[in-house]
Amino acid sequence: MARINLLPWRETRRREQQKEFFTLMGLAGALCAAVVLLTHFEINGRITHQEKRNQFITNEIKVLDGQIAEIKKLDSTRQALIERMEVIQNLQAARPGVVHLFDELVKTLPDGVHLSSLKQTDNNIQLSGRAESNARVSSYMRKIEDSEWLAKPSLGVIETKDTELARISSFNMTAQQINPNIEEQEE
């Protein structure tokens, strides 16, 4: 007798194929989910790493900004000290100027000329006085011009008055005080 399989083999085969299909679909879905999850973790890891780098750079920028502010503060302090040193040097260089000014006033003053007032503003000097004649005032101006500590005499007003005893000329003059030591350093 021949053996005939009366079992529904096609349905069994179809069930096995469906089972294999769903198993493969499940494996493919699990594999896709694993790839998506791994990709997600990798991207999040890179983002976290970049955020840490950005935070490090931001912190370093803050440190450098603090150092730059300190350097600017030191530069301004340095500039203030340099300006103070220059003022002190100028004062020390000009210190003997008053002594030289009075010495030169005495040296340049000719006989017959008397000073009644002296006013100094910066390097400008205003002189007022009396002289026995206009020629003595002219002589005084020439001596000022030849002086190494005084320069640029300029006669403002000269008035001549006759008195019972003599003729007296009242004058107002301006001159400039110079410091030959400072001028030599500037050249």
VOPAGU-2260 file (C-alpha; in pm, 1 decimal, decimal comma):
REM VOPAGU-2260
SITE   aa  ch    i         X         Y         Z
SITE  MET   A    0       0,0       0,0       0,0
SITE  ALA   A    1     108,6     338,1     -85,2
SITE  ARG   A    2     154,2     588,3     178,2
SITE  ILE   A    3     -49,6     894,6     129,1
SITE  ASN   A    4      -2,6    1183,4     358,2
SITE  LEU   A    5    -342,8    1307,4     439,9
SITE  LEU   A    6    -221,0    1575,9     679,5
SITE  PRO   A    7    -264,2    1927,8     563,2
SITE  TRP   A    8     101,0    1976,5     480,3
SITE  ARG   A    9      47,7    2295,5     288,3
SITE  GLU   A   10    -101,3    2466,5     589,5
SITE  THR   A   11     181,3    2342,7     806,1
SITE  ARG   A   12     432,7    2465,8     554,3
SITE  ARG   A   13     253,2    2800,8     530,5
SITE  ARG   A   14     254,7    2829,1     911,8
SITE  GLU   A   15     626,2    2750,2     922,0
SITE  GLN   A   16     695,7    3007,5     651,1
SITE  GLN   A   17     485,9    3262,4     836,8
SITE  LYS   A   18     670,2    3176,5    1156,1
SITE  GLU   A   19    1005,9    3215,7     979,7
SITE  PHE   A   20     885,7    3539,8     820,7
SITE  PHE   A   21     774,5    3689,7    1152,4
SITE  THR   A   22    1093,7    3569,7    1320,7
SITE  LEU   A   23    1303,6    3733,4    1048,1
SITE  MET   A   24    1086,8    4045,5    1066,4
SITE  GLY   A   25    1134,5    4057,9    1443,4
SITE  LEU   A   26    1509,0    4009,4    1406,8
SITE  ALA   A   27    1524,3    4278,9    1135,3
SITE  GLY   A   28    1313,9    4514,2    1354,3
SITE  ALA   A   29    1533,8    4441,1    1655,8
SITE  LEU   A   30    1844,2    4499,2    1443,6
SITE  CYS   A   31    1701,9    4828,6    1310,6
SITE  ALA   A   32    1608,5    4935,0    1664,0
SITE  ALA   A   33    1959,9    4843,9    1783,4
SITE  VAL   A   34    2117,8    5044,4    1496,7
SITE  VAL   A   35    1889,0    5341,8    1568,4
SITE  LEU   A   36    1966,4    5319,5    1942,8
SITE  LEU   A   37    2342,1    5290,6    1884,2
SITE  THR   A   38    2328,8    5583,1    1639,9
SITE  HIS   A   39    2128,5    5783,7    1894,5
SITE  PHE   A   40    2381,8    5709,0    2170,7
SITE  GLU   A   41    2674,4    5793,5    1940,2
SITE  ILE   A   42    2521,5    6127,8    1834,2
SITE  ASN   A   43    2431,2    6215,7    2194,7
SITE  GLY   A   44    2785,9    6123,8    2300,3
SITE  ARG   A   45    2930,9    6350,9    2033,1
SITE  ILE   A   46    2695,0    6633,8    2131,1
SITE  THR   A   47    2790,6    6593,8    2498,6
SITE  HIS   A   48    3160,6    6587,6    2405,9
SITE  GLN   A   49    3120,7    6905,3    2193,7
SITE  GLU   A   50    2928,6    7078,7    2474,7
SITE  LYS   A   51    3211,1    6993,1    2715,3
SITE  ARG   A   52    3464,0    7135,6    2468,9
SITE  ASN   A   53    3251,3    7448,7    2424,4
SITE  GLN   A   54    3224,2    7488,8    2801,9
SITE  PHE   A   55    3602,2    7447,5    2837,1
SITE  ILE   A   56    3660,9    7710,8    2567,9
SITE  THR   A   57    3408,9    7945,8    2734,7
SITE  ASN   A   58    3586,6    7905,7    3068,8
SITE  GLU   A   59    3924,1    7969,7    2908,4
SITE  ILE   A   60    3784,5    8280,4    2735,9
SITE  LYS   A   61    3663,7    8409,2    3073,7
SITE  VAL   A   62    4008,2    8348,8    3221,7
SITE  LEU   A   63    4173,8    8529,3    2928,8
SITE  ASP   A   64    3925,2    8819,1    2954,5
SITE  GLY   A   65    4020,5    8853,6    3320,6
SITE  GLN   A   66    4389,1    8854,5    3228,8
SITE  ILE   A   67    4328,5    9111,0    2953,2
SITE  ALA   A   68    4142,7    9334,9    3198,5
SITE  GLU   A   69    4431,6    9301,5    3442,7
SITE  ILE   A   70    4682,4    9383,6    3167,6
SITE  LYS   A   71    4481,1    9692,8    3069,8
SITE  LYS   A   72    4472,4    9797,8    3434,0
SITE  LEU   A   73    4848,4    9747,1    3460,8
SITE  ASP   A   74    4901,5    9942,7    3137,9
SITE  SER   A   75    4696,1   10234,9    3269,5
SITE  THR   A   76    4890,5   10222,7    3598,1
SITE  ARG   A   77    5216,4   10209,5    3402,3
SITE  GLN   A   78    5110,8   10505,7    3188,0
SITE  ALA   A   79    5016,5   10704,7    3499,6
SITE  LEU   A   80    5356,5   10625,9    3652,8
SITE  ILE   A   81    5535,9   10730,0    3335,1
SITE  GLU   A   82    5343,1   11058,4    3331,6
SITE  ARG   A   83    5431,1   11118,6    3697,1
SITE  MET   A   84    5797,2   11042,8    3628,5
SITE  GLU   A   85    5794,5   11291,6    3339,4
SITE  VAL   A   86    5638,2   11558,2    3561,0
SITE  ILE   A   87    5899,6   11493,0    3830,3
SITE  GLN   A   88    6181,1   11506,1    3574,5
SITE  ASN   A   89    6046,1   11832,1    3433,4
SITE  LEU   A   90    6017,3   11977,6    3783,0
SITE  GLN   A   91    6371,2   11871,1    3867,4
SITE  ALA   A   92    6498,8   12017,6    3542,5
SITE  ALA   A   93    6309,7   12344,4    3603,4
SITE  ARG   A   94    6401,1   12367,6    3973,2
SITE  PRO   A   95    6715,7   12576,9    3920,6
SITE  GLY   A   96    6521,4   12792,9    3672,9
SITE  VAL   A   97    6397,2   13035,6    3939,0
SITE  VAL   A   98    6747,2   13087,1    4070,6
SITE  HIS   A   99    6879,2   13142,4    3717,7
SITE  LEU   A  100    6588,8   13377,8    3641,8
SITE  PHE   A  101    6670,5   13609,9    3932,8
SITE  ASP   A  102    7041,5   13580,8    3864,6
SITE  GLU   A  103    6989,1   13675,6    3499,1
SITE  LEU   A  104    6760,2   13963,4    3595,3
SITE  VAL   A  105    7039,8   14104,7    3810,3
SITE  LYS   A  106    7308,7   14040,2    3546,7
SITE  THR   A  107    7112,4   14194,6    3260,1
SITE  LEU   A  108    6984,3   14498,8    3448,5
SITE  PRO   A  109    7194,9   14799,2    3334,4
SITE  ASP   A  110    7275,0   15098,2    3550,7
SITE  GLY   A  111    6995,6   15351,7    3557,8
SITE  VAL   A  112    6716,7   15093,0    3521,9
SITE  HIS   A  113    6504,4   14991,7    3818,9
SITE  LEU   A  114    6238,8   14719,9    3821,2
SITE  SER   A  115    5921,8   14787,1    4016,3
SITE  SER   A  116    5726,9   14466,1    3943,7
SITE  LEU   A  117    5784,0   14119,6    3807,0
SITE  LYS   A  118    5509,6   13875,1    3716,8
SITE  GLN   A  119    5563,4   13527,5    3572,3
SITE  THR   A  120    5297,9   13317,2    3398,8
SITE  ASP   A  121    5433,9   12982,5    3278,6
SITE  ASN   A  122    5748,5   13088,6    3087,3
SITE  ASN   A  123    5630,8   13443,9    3016,2
SITE  ILE   A  124    5766,2   13723,1    3235,3
SITE  GLN   A  125    5612,7   14070,6    3260,3
SITE  LEU   A  126    5854,7   14337,1    3377,5
SITE  SER   A  127    5765,1   14690,7    3483,2
SITE  GLY   A  128    6007,7   14954,8    3590,8
SITE  ARG   A  129    6170,0   15291,4    3542,2
SITE  ALA   A  130    6475,4   15397,6    3349,5
SITE  GLU   A  131    6674,9   15716,7    3321,5
SITE  SER   A  132    6637,5   15712,4    2941,8
SITE  ASN   A  133    6495,1   15516,8    2650,3
SITE  ALA   A  134    6847,0   15411,9    2555,0
SITE  ARG   A  135    6886,0   15228,5    2885,3
SITE  VAL   A  136    6562,2   15036,3    2816,0
SITE  SER   A  137    6699,7   14943,9    2472,8
SITE  SER   A  138    7023,9   14831,0    2635,5
SITE  TYR   A  139    6823,7   14619,7    2881,2
SITE  MET   A  140    6636,9   14454,3    2593,9
SITE  ARG   A  141    6964,4   14372,6    2411,8
SITE  LYS   A  142    7107,4   14217,0    2728,4
SITE  ILE   A  143    6794,3   14006,2    2770,6
SITE  GLU   A  144    6825,5   13892,0    2408,4
SITE  ASP   A  145    7190,5   13793,5    2467,2
SITE  SER   A  146    7109,6   13605,4    2788,5
SITE  GLU   A  147    7104,8   13224,6    2783,0
SITE  TRP   A  148    6814,8   13205,5    3033,5
SITE  LEU   A  149    6594,5   13485,0    2892,3
SITE  ALA   A  150    6473,7   13545,5    2538,1
SITE  LYS   A  151    6234,0   13737,2    2313,6
SITE  PRO   A  152    6205,4   14071,4    2490,7
SITE  SER   A  153    5909,9   14275,7    2373,5
SITE  LEU   A  154    5848,0   14632,4    2480,2
SITE  GLY   A  155    5485,2   14702,0    2556,0
SITE  VAL   A  156    5463,2   15061,8    2673,6
SITE  ILE   A  157    5722,4   15327,1    2742,9
SITE  GLU   A  158    5625,8   15665,0    2885,1
SITE  THR   A  159    5866,6   15948,7    2943,1
SITE  LYS   A  160    5794,7   16197,4    3220,7
SITE  ASP   A  161    5993,4   16509,2    3294,4
SITE  THR   A  162    6044,6   16580,4    3661,7
SITE  GLU   A  163    6226,0   16864,7    3826,4
SITE  LEU   A  164    6544,2   16662,0    3868,8
SITE  ALA   A  165    6552,3   16430,5    3564,1
SITE  ARG   A  166    6366,0   16260,1    3284,5
SITE  ILE   A  167    6223,3   15923,4    3385,9
SITE  SER   A  168    6089,9   15660,4    3144,3
SITE  SER   A  169    5837,1   15411,2    3277,2
SITE  PHE   A  170    5819,4   15088,9    3078,7
SITE  ASN   A  171    5634,7   14759,1    3055,9
SITE  MET   A  172    5814,4   14471,4    2890,0
SITE  THR   A  173    5761,2   14098,3    2837,2
SITE  ALA   A  174    6022,5   13829,3    2795,1
SITE  GLN   A  175    6037,0   13450,9    2800,1
SITE  GLN   A  176    6230,4   13234,3    3039,8
SITE  ILE   A  177    6414,3   12949,6    2868,8
SITE  ASN   A  178    6606,4   12656,0    3006,5
SITE  PRO   A  179    6909,9   12577,0    2790,2
SITE  ASN   A  180    6950,4   12233,9    2953,4
SITE  ILE   A  181    6601,4   12122,5    2851,7
SITE  GLU   A  182    6638,8   12262,8    2499,8
SITE  GLU   A  183    6965,1   12074,5    2450,5
SITE  GLN   A  184    6793,0   11749,1    2556,4
SITE  GLU   A  185    6504,5   11807,7    2311,5
SITE  GLU   A  186    6742,9   11859,5    2020,2
